[in-house]
Amino acid sequence: MNQKPIAKVVHVYGKINVAILECLAPLKVGQRVRFKGHSTDFEQVIDSMQYEHAPISEAKKGQQVGVKVTEKVREGDEVYLVEE
């Protein structure tokens, strides 16, 4: 993978399958992303995103947002945009 990550996992709430992402670039609901880490590698579409417990459709660079994940992720995993 030669592209730059658009976000990084900074915290995980395992029981509710939510990852807190620190955005390194803008991120929108509906985008397909790939979670990649030491033992993580899967793709999913961002279905919902929250900032301070309120739903949002787009996150700005530098913002920390909560995202529902379909598989297990770990702190330090990187998030890449999947080009369709």
C-alpha positions in Angstrom: 0.0 0.0 0.0 1.6 3.2 -1.1 -1.1 5.6 -0.1 -1.2 7.7 3.1 -3.6 6.8 5.9 -6.6 9.1 6.3 -7.2 8.2 10.0 -5.7 6.3 12.9 -7.5 4.3 15.6 -6.8 6.0 18.9 -9.3 4.1 21.2 -11.6 1.1 20.9 -14.8 0.3 22.7 -14.8 -3.5 22.1 -18.2 -4.3 23.6 -20.1 -1.9 21.4 -17.8 -2.3 18.3 -16.9 1.4 18.1 -13.5 2.8 17.2 -12.4 6.3 17.9 -10.6 7.6 14.9 -8.3 10.6 14.7 -8.8 12.0 11.2 -5.6 12.8 9.2 -7.8 13.9 6.3 -11.5 14.6 5.8 -13.7 11.5 6.1 -17.3 11.2 5.0 -20.2 8.8 5.7 -20.6 6.4 2.8 -16.8 6.2 2.0 -15.3 2.7 1.8 -12.2 2.4 4.0 -9.7 -0.3 4.9 -8.5 -0.9 8.4 -4.9 -2.1 8.4 -2.7 -3.1 11.4 -0.5 -5.8 12.8 -3.3 -8.4 12.9 -6.1 -6.3 11.3 -7.0 -6.1 7.6 -10.6 -5.6 6.4 -12.7 -3.2 4.4 -16.0 -1.6 5.3 -18.2 1.3 4.4 -18.6 4.1 7.0 -22.3 3.8 7.8 -22.4 6.2 10.7 -20.1 8.6 12.5 -20.4 10.6 15.7 -18.6 13.6 17.2 -19.3 14.2 20.9 -22.2 11.8 20.8 -24.0 13.6 17.9 -24.3 12.1 14.4 -22.3 13.8 11.7 -21.8 13.2 8.0 -18.3 14.5 7.6 -15.3 14.8 9.8 -12.5 17.4 9.4 -8.8 16.8 9.6 -7.7 16.7 13.2 -11.2 15.7 14.5 -11.7 12.6 16.7 -14.9 10.7 15.8 -16.6 7.5 16.8 -17.2 5.0 14.0 -19.1 1.6 14.2 -16.8 -1.2 13.0 -17.8 -4.6 11.6 -14.7 -6.4 12.9 -12.2 -6.1 15.7 -9.7 -3.2 15.5 -6.9 -2.2 17.7 -5.3 1.0 18.9 -2.7 2.1 16.4 -4.4 0.5 13.3 -4.4 2.8 10.3 -7.4 3.6 8.1 -7.0 4.0 4.3 -9.5 5.2 1.7 -10.4 2.5 -0.8 -10.4 3.9 -4.3 -13.3 2.4 -6.2 
